[in-house]
Amino acid sequence: MEPVNTKQLIDARDKAVEQVKAADRLLRKAGVRSSQRELMRRKRAAELEIVVRKCANPDRRKKALSNPMVFMSTYFSDRFYMRNAKHHDEMIKSICHVAQFGGDQAISAPRGEGKTTIATIMMIYSILKQWVKFPVVIAQTGPHAERIFKDIKFQFESNVVLGEDFPEIYDPVKALEGAPQRGNMQKHNGEFTRIAWKANSVTFPEIKGSDYGGVTMAYFGLDAAIRGLIVNGKRPDFVLIDDPETRESAASPHQISTRSQSIDRDIAGLAGPTKRIARVMLCTIQNRYCLAYQYTDPKAKSSWTGRRFKMLDEFPNNTDMWEDYIVQRQECQRSGDKEGRGATQFYIDNRKEMEEGAKVSNPMRFDRTKLSDGWNVEISSLQHCYNIISDYGMDSFLSECQNDPSEEEGPESSGITSAIVASRMSGLEQGESHPEHQVVTVGIDLGKYMSHWVMIGWQGDCVGNVIDYGIAEVPGVGTKTDNQASEVALFNSLMQWRSELLNMGHPIDMVLIDSGDFTKTTYQFVKEVGGKPFMVSKGISSRNFSVGKPSKDRIPGENWYASYQKQAGVWLYMLDTDYWKQFVHERFLTPTFNEAYHYMPASLSVFSTDDRRTHLSYSHHIVAEERREEFVPGKGLRRYWHRVNRNNHWLDATYMACAAARMKGIDLPIGTAAAPPKLRANTNKTKPFLTPTGQPYLITQRK
């Protein structure tokens, strides 16, 4: 059946008017004169009488109402032309459940994921399913709520397919011809339809045989007077709360409290004292104390059964390559290539490795635009995520796309980052010592498959320069290798590494080897090579660390002590891990140079390089753990180390080298330090690579 448009409805009305006029002419010929008033009355009655079609496709209507997914694809295919993501399906089910049975549901989803569109269509679905009779839209402000309300009205005014299957709503609305005042006198089969199609509220027409007569909709801003809302003797039974806070209100404790009271008191009581209202809140978390964060946290608001959806459910394993991608994209953009083609090609070439471990919530969300040269703007949703990170920053991505904003309140950390570590360059080349190095120390963290080592040269005033670092592989070890074979392989690897270390030509004063899980192998190695400068070490937490008193078998030191292991015949150097990790972070947080370009006392720096990808892996290891302080009510200040990622091996090796320097007489300056040593005149003064805004670039993988 062809859809009937406005012109057809007008033609039907005009035909009725002509029929009245024809009847009047017949009466005149018969000598029966009708008064002019009666004629006009019948004419107006004909003009107000509307025609309502029958449902064009009852089967389609029945199928659409049987399933919300089918309803969306049937009547809103222009909005949902891609396959739904998993979180879309969960949102639809949650909203339908609340609409049907009442209760509360808070949903936070990434911006641009269509949560408002889904909710408004589910609101229409709930009306047509007869689950709700008086839905209300409430948003952060009146104009924001009005936009959503207008979109719902628009569907009943102009959605032709919806109008074909639900003509009892569509046709009376269309007959108003944009003039709401006509609804006061609109009739169908001689009965008033009582339709109201106002700017701020609507009431559906009462058509004989229709179940939707009297359904009412309205909208309000959260700051409006909404208490005791009653229309035509009915109270609201469903409330859609969309983005209840602005950026300003989300940062204001007073506004957060005021809006929370409005939700918990004013909106909660709209249904009256004997009925539980259905409430659906759609939001995006802006910080860790805003309304959205509270209402989607089941611990804070259990009745709202909060759901938080992310754009990226699992980050990829190889974040180093993605940081390289970000650097390349930014470089392309600075050179004039806005779309970052070079970075996209890097992604294409390494796609399998870069996508390993990643899990996106909506695989269909990325820009499919094809440029004039045939180049695709984006080729995957994972790339889309990292383009957002590159263009707007990680904080923005975590808040707007992950609903997991950075902690603005709560635990405080030192603020050290991988970018800071990588930017602390000494001006020395890789493998180069400074003429004023007084002590050279090495730390090595053993592993079953590879061992990480760091060599540091020390000047006076505790100025440390990382001369080199690397990995000693343990060849021939597979996943099913027994422990004894692993110990043998590790021992051989240590012997090979020792030869290479001594051949580097640096006068090494002390090497600390972390025994860890390989005590037997470490002891055997140190005895085999005759001890000095190779020593066995082990880290222990501050909670259990005690220097003790000196004896013939114990040498106490500052945040370390040596204990003679009689059975093994070696000295074991015990280190306070909490102290030495913090020591490393504080040294890297100290700027490498002062304004006169002299080394700063108590600073630690890495060797210089023109390739800012060089120190990416090392710097990530250094910040793999961070020391935090948090005030816990009733317990006071709590200090602890938080594990950021699992790869902390170079951090362990670095703090061992620092502890070895203390043992060799390198200590922090006390009081006013002497004039810092000058950098030799012919050194290349390599400074940190900075963005145009003065911030360090992300560093990429060392090659």
TAWO-V184384 format. One record per pair of residues at least 6 apart in sequence whose C-alpha atoms are under 6 Angstrom apart, sorted by sequence separation. I is the first residue (numbers start at 1). J is the second residue. D is the distance in Angstrom with one decimal. If there is no record, write none. Layout:
# TAWO-V184384
i->I j->J d->D
i->I j->J d->D
This chain:
# TAWO-V184384
i->64 j->70 d->5.1
i->126 j->132 d->6.0
i->139 j->145 d->4.8
i->176 j->182 d->5.9
i->186 j->192 d->5.6
i->187 j->193 d->5.4
i->196 j->202 d->5.1
i->249 j->255 d->5.3
i->271 j->277 d->5.4
i->294 j->300 d->5.9
i->295 j->301 d->5.4
i->370 j->376 d->4.6
i->398 j->404 d->5.2
i->399 j->405 d->4.2
i->445 j->451 d->5.6
i->458 j->464 d->4.6
i->550 j->556 d->5.8
i->555 j->561 d->5.4
i->564 j->570 d->6.0
i->565 j->571 d->5.9
i->593 j->599 d->4.5
i->594 j->600 d->5.9
i->631 j->637 d->4.3
i->690 j->696 d->4.5
i->691 j->697 d->6.0
i->64 j->71 d->4.2
i->138 j->145 d->5.6
i->163 j->170 d->5.0
i->186 j->193 d->5.9
i->196 j->203 d->4.8
i->206 j->213 d->4.0
i->285 j->292 d->5.1
i->298 j->305 d->5.8
i->333 j->340 d->5.9
i->369 j->376 d->6.0
i->398 j->405 d->5.1
i->445 j->452 d->5.3
i->457 j->464 d->5.8
i->515 j->522 d->5.6
i->555 j->562 d->4.9
i->564 j->571 d->4.4
i->592 j->599 d->5.6
i->593 j->600 d->5.1
i->630 j->637 d->5.7
i->631 j->638 d->6.0
i->689 j->696 d->6.0
i->690 j->697 d->5.8
i->195 j->203 d->5.5
i->205 j->213 d->5.0
i->285 j->293 d->5.6
i->298 j->306 d->5.8
i->332 j->340 d->5.0
i->369 j->377 d->5.7
i->389 j->397 d->5.8
i->444 j->452 d->5.6
i->457 j->465 d->5.2
i->554 j->562 d->5.6
i->563 j->571 d->5.6
i->592 j->600 d->5.5
i->630 j->638 d->5.2
i->195 j->204 d->5.4
i->204 j->213 d->5.3
i->283 j->292 d->5.8
i->297 j->306 d->5.7
i->444 j->453 d->4.1
i->456 j->465 d->5.5
i->547 j->556 d->5.4
i->554 j->563 d->4.6
i->563 j->572 d->5.2
i->629 j->638 d->5.6
i->195 j->205 d->4.3
i->204 j->214 d->5.1
i->296 j->306 d->3.8
i->443 j->453 d->5.6
i->456 j->466 d->4.3
i->553 j->563 d->5.7
i->562 j->572 d->5.5
i->629 j->639 d->4.6
i->194 j->205 d->5.7
i->203 j->214 d->5.5
i->204 j->215 d->5.2
i->296 j->307 d->5.9
i->329 j->340 d->4.7
i->367 j->378 d->5.4
i->443 j->454 d->5.5
i->455 j->466 d->5.9
i->456 j->467 d->5.4
i->553 j->564 d->5.0
i->562 j->573 d->4.3
i->592 j->603 d->5.7
i->628 j->639 d->5.7
i->183 j->195 d->5.3
i->193 j->205 d->4.8
i->203 j->215 d->5.5
i->442 j->454 d->5.6
i->455 j->467 d->5.6
i->561 j->573 d->5.8
i->628 j->640 d->5.5
i->183 j->196 d->5.9
i->193 j->206 d->4.6
i->203 j->216 d->4.4
i->442 j->455 d->4.4
i->455 j->468 d->5.4
i->561 j->574 d->5.4
i->590 j->603 d->5.2
i->627 j->640 d->5.8
i->156 j->170 d->5.6
i->202 j->216 d->5.6
i->329 j->343 d->5.0
i->366 j->380 d->5.9
i->441 j->455 d->5.8
i->455 j->469 d->6.0
i->547 j->561 d->5.7
i->560 j->574 d->5.6
i->627 j->641 d->4.4
i->202 j->217 d->5.3
i->328 j->343 d->5.2
i->366 j->381 d->4.8
i->441 j->456 d->5.5
i->454 j->469 d->4.2
i->560 j->575 d->4.7
i->587 j->602 d->5.9
i->626 j->641 d->5.5
i->201 j->217 d->5.5
i->365 j->381 d->5.2
i->440 j->456 d->5.7
i->453 j->469 d->5.5
i->474 j->490 d->5.7
i->587 j->603 d->4.6
i->588 j->604 d->5.2
i->626 j->642 d->5.3
i->180 j->197 d->5.4
i->201 j->218 d->4.3
i->440 j->457 d->4.4
i->453 j->470 d->5.6
i->559 j->576 d->5.5
i->587 j->604 d->5.0
i->625 j->642 d->5.5
i->200 j->218 d->5.9
i->325 j->343 d->5.4
i->363 j->381 d->5.4
i->366 j->384 d->5.5
i->439 j->457 d->5.9
i->452 j->470 d->6.0
i->625 j->643 d->4.5
i->439 j->458 d->5.2
i->452 j->471 d->4.6
i->474 j->493 d->5.5
i->625 j->644 d->5.3
i->437 j->457 d->5.6
i->438 j->458 d->5.8
i->451 j->471 d->5.5
i->624 j->644 d->4.9
i->437 j->458 d->5.0
i->438 j->459 d->5.5
i->451 j->472 d->5.0
i->624 j->645 d->5.1
i->437 j->459 d->4.6
i->450 j->472 d->5.6
i->511 j->533 d->5.5
i->436 j->459 d->5.7
i->450 j->473 d->4.3
i->510 j->533 d->4.5
i->511 j->534 d->4.7
i->512 j->535 d->5.0
i->513 j->536 d->5.0
i->514 j->537 d->4.9
i->515 j->538 d->5.9
i->450 j->474 d->5.3
i->509 j->533 d->5.9
i->511 j->535 d->5.9
i->512 j->536 d->5.8
i->513 j->537 d->5.5
i->514 j->538 d->5.4
i->624 j->648 d->5.2
i->449 j->474 d->5.1
i->512 j->537 d->5.8
i->17 j->43 d->5.9
i->621 j->647 d->5.6
i->621 j->648 d->4.4
i->17 j->46 d->5.7
i->621 j->650 d->5.6
i->622 j->651 d->4.5
i->16 j->46 d->5.9
i->621 j->651 d->5.6
i->100 j->131 d->5.3
i->13 j->47 d->5.7
i->236 j->270 d->6.0
i->237 j->271 d->5.6
i->542 j->576 d->5.7
i->236 j->271 d->5.4
i->432 j->467 d->6.0
i->537 j->572 d->5.4
i->539 j->574 d->5.8
i->541 j->576 d->5.9
i->235 j->271 d->5.4
i->318 j->354 d->5.9
i->431 j->467 d->5.0
i->536 j->572 d->5.1
i->537 j->573 d->4.4
i->538 j->574 d->5.0
i->539 j->575 d->4.7
i->540 j->576 d->5.5
i->541 j->577 d->5.5
i->542 j->578 d->5.8
i->431 j->468 d->5.4
i->537 j->574 d->5.7
i->540 j->577 d->5.6
i->541 j->578 d->5.9
i->430 j->468 d->5.9
i->539 j->577 d->5.3
i->227 j->266 d->5.4
i->238 j->277 d->6.0
i->241 j->280 d->5.9
i->242 j->281 d->5.9
i->243 j->282 d->5.7
i->316 j->355 d->5.8
i->317 j->356 d->6.0
i->237 j->277 d->5.1
i->238 j->278 d->4.6
i->239 j->279 d->4.8
i->240 j->280 d->5.0
i->241 j->281 d->4.5
i->242 j->282 d->4.8
i->243 j->283 d->4.6
i->250 j->290 d->5.0
i->316 j->356 d->5.7
i->317 j->357 d->5.3
i->238 j->279 d->5.9
i->316 j->357 d->4.7
i->316 j->358 d->4.0
i->315 j->358 d->4.9
i->314 j->358 d->5.1
i->314 j->359 d->4.7
i->313 j->359 d->5.3
i->313 j->360 d->5.5
i->312 j->360 d->4.5
i->313 j->361 d->6.0
i->312 j->361 d->5.8
i->311 j->361 d->5.4
i->326 j->390 d->5.4
i->440 j->508 d->5.1
i->441 j->509 d->5.8
i->443 j->511 d->5.7
i->440 j->509 d->5.5
i->441 j->510 d->5.0
i->442 j->511 d->4.6
i->443 j->512 d->4.9
i->444 j->513 d->5.2
i->445 j->514 d->5.3
i->441 j->511 d->5.8
i->145 j->219 d->6.0
i->581 j->655 d->5.9
i->580 j->655 d->5.4
i->142 j->220 d->5.4
i->142 j->221 d->3.8
i->141 j->221 d->4.2
i->598 j->678 d->5.1
i->134 j->215 d->5.9
i->136 j->217 d->5.6
i->138 j->219 d->5.7
i->140 j->221 d->5.7
i->133 j->215 d->4.9
i->134 j->216 d->4.8
i->135 j->217 d->5.3
i->136 j->218 d->5.0
i->137 j->219 d->4.5
i->138 j->220 d->5.0
i->139 j->221 d->5.2
i->140 j->222 d->5.3
i->134 j->217 d->5.6
i->136 j->219 d->5.4
i->138 j->221 d->5.5
i->139 j->222 d->5.7
i->616 j->699 d->4.9
i->616 j->700 d->4.7
i->617 j->701 d->5.7
i->616 j->701 d->4.8
i->613 j->699 d->5.0
i->616 j->702 d->5.8
i->75 j->162 d->5.7
i->612 j->699 d->5.5
i->613 j->700 d->3.7
i->615 j->702 d->5.6
i->613 j->701 d->4.9
i->614 j->702 d->3.9
i->613 j->702 d->5.3
i->311 j->401 d->5.5
i->311 j->402 d->5.7
i->310 j->402 d->4.3
i->135 j->236 d->5.9
i->134 j->236 d->4.7
i->137 j->239 d->5.9
i->139 j->241 d->5.6
i->134 j->237 d->5.5
i->135 j->238 d->4.5
i->136 j->239 d->4.8
i->137 j->240 d->4.9
i->138 j->241 d->4.8
i->139 j->242 d->4.8
i->140 j->243 d->6.0
i->61 j->165 d->5.9
i->135 j->239 d->5.7
i->139 j->243 d->5.9
i->140 j->244 d->4.2
i->139 j->244 d->5.2
i->140 j->245 d->5.0
i->56 j->164 d->5.3
i->57 j->165 d->5.9
i->56 j->165 d->5.5
i->55 j->165 d->4.8
i->286 j->399 d->5.7
i->53 j->167 d->5.9
i->285 j->403 d->5.1
i->287 j->405 d->5.5
i->52 j->171 d->5.7
i->48 j->186 d->5.1
i->49 j->187 d->4.8
i->50 j->188 d->5.5
i->463 j->601 d->5.6
i->48 j->187 d->5.9
i->49 j->188 d->5.5
i->463 j->602 d->5.1
i->465 j->604 d->5.8
i->461 j->601 d->5.2
i->462 j->602 d->4.7
i->463 j->603 d->5.1
i->464 j->604 d->4.6
i->465 j->605 d->5.0
i->466 j->606 d->4.7
i->465 j->606 d->5.9
i->466 j->607 d->6.0
i->421 j->588 d->5.9
i->424 j->592 d->5.9
i->104 j->278 d->5.9
i->106 j->280 d->5.9
i->108 j->282 d->5.9
i->102 j->277 d->5.6
i->103 j->278 d->4.8
i->104 j->279 d->4.7
i->105 j->280 d->4.9
i->106 j->281 d->4.6
i->107 j->282 d->5.0
i->108 j->283 d->4.8
i->102 j->278 d->4.1
i->104 j->280 d->5.9
i->108 j->284 d->5.1
i->430 j->607 d->5.4
i->429 j->607 d->5.5
i->99 j->278 d->5.8
i->426 j->605 d->5.3
i->428 j->607 d->5.3
i->429 j->608 d->5.5
i->98 j->278 d->5.7
i->425 j->605 d->5.2
i->426 j->606 d->5.8
i->428 j->608 d->5.7
i->424 j->605 d->4.8
i->425 j->606 d->5.0
i->426 j->607 d->5.3
i->427 j->608 d->5.2
i->425 j->607 d->5.5
i->426 j->608 d->5.9
i->425 j->608 d->4.9
i->106 j->296 d->5.6
i->422 j->615 d->5.6
i->422 j->619 d->5.8
i->106 j->304 d->5.5
i->421 j->619 d->5.5
i->452 j->650 d->5.9
i->105 j->304 d->4.8
i->107 j->306 d->5.9
i->454 j->653 d->5.8
i->104 j->304 d->4.7
i->105 j->305 d->5.7
i->106 j->306 d->4.7
i->107 j->307 d->4.9
i->108 j->308 d->4.9
i->109 j->309 d->4.8
i->453 j->653 d->5.6
i->454 j->654 d->5.8
i->418 j->619 d->4.7
i->418 j->620 d->5.3
i->462 j->666 d->5.8
i->462 j->667 d->5.7
i->462 j->668 d->5.4
i->445 j->653 d->5.3
i->461 j->669 d->5.3
i->444 j->653 d->4.8
i->443 j->653 d->4.4
i->443 j->656 d->4.9
i->413 j->627 d->5.8
i->443 j->657 d->4.6
i->413 j->628 d->4.6
i->442 j->657 d->4.8
i->412 j->628 d->5.4
i->441 j->657 d->5.3
i->411 j->628 d->5.9
i->412 j->629 d->5.2
i->411 j->629 d->5.4
i->411 j->630 d->4.5
i->427 j->684 d->5.6
i->427 j->685 d->5.3
i->427 j->686 d->5.3
i->423 j->688 d->4.5
i->85 j->362 d->5.0
i->419 j->696 d->5.9
i->419 j->698 d->5.9
i->110 j->400 d->5.8
i->110 j->401 d->4.2
i->324 j->700 d->4.6
i->323 j->700 d->5.6
i->320 j->700 d->5.9
i->320 j->701 d->5.5
